[in-house]
Amino acid sequence: MNKQLSISTTICSEYQALLEESQRALETWNDLRAEVTSSRLVGKEAGDELLRLQAKFARAYAMLQHHTHNCLLCKLMAHIEGNDSESRSDARYNSELYV
């Protein structure tokens, strides 16, 4: 993770917590998808669990997005970084998620 991203995530602890929650939800969903694919699991239970985990990730990501649009600290960081909050949120999330 580059220095600028590291600084901005430490300024807003709520953003950091929401980011971590979203990352965990995505990792859990991806892990189960990989397991289902590799073991060729089929059936309603596997499908239902994948949908549940996908929904959990979607909720976590939506909360993260909502936060970045309403948090004064995150808006300030977006201004300092020279981005609007939406593009900053997406870029920051994606770069931190896959680092």
Secondary structure, DSSP 8 states (H G I E B T S, - for coil): --HHHHHHHHH-HHHHHHHHHHHHHHHHHHHHHHHHHHHT--SHHHHHHHHHHHHHHHHHHHHHHHHHHH-HHHHHHHHHHTS-HHHHHHHHHHHHHT-
